Amino acid sequence: MRGPSEWSEGERELMGAFVSRLNTCRFCVGIHQGITTLMGGAEYVERLDNWSEAELDPRIKATFHLLEKLTSAPEDVAAPDIARVRTAGLSDDAITDAIYVSFLFATINRIANALDFDWESDADRLKLAAGFNRIRYHVRELLLH
């Protein structure tokens, strides 16, 4: 979620919150919406409920379409889906990074749901979000090691 990328750290956190919503992982949604908000992206968090109709950066909207399909019907993802995000101005590296975020959250969401991760209060959620933000984890290194 950190490290070199064409995506900002906040955009990657927003993708994590988005994928977590698709996977109905309340814990990860709350944490990563909190991190996105801490990074100055509160207006994007507010648009997640109606993202397909909301005014969003075309790169993010096209990526959300891809991530939604990767999450809900991965067997149906095909070349036209990748062409769509390329048309929105994304490089192959940016697309790959978004797919890494999706993969990471598909895995972590299932673990968090299976182990019933939760917090006691919204204050606890924000404290956890701030802690995760300080950790500055790196997705590529996490996946490759």
PyMOL commands that set and color helices and strands:
alter all, ss='L'
color gray80, all
select helices_A, chain A and resi 9-22+26-38+42-46+48-50+58-72+74-76+79-87+92-114+122-135+139-144
alter helices_A, ss='H'
color red, helices_A
deselect
rebuild
show_as cartoon
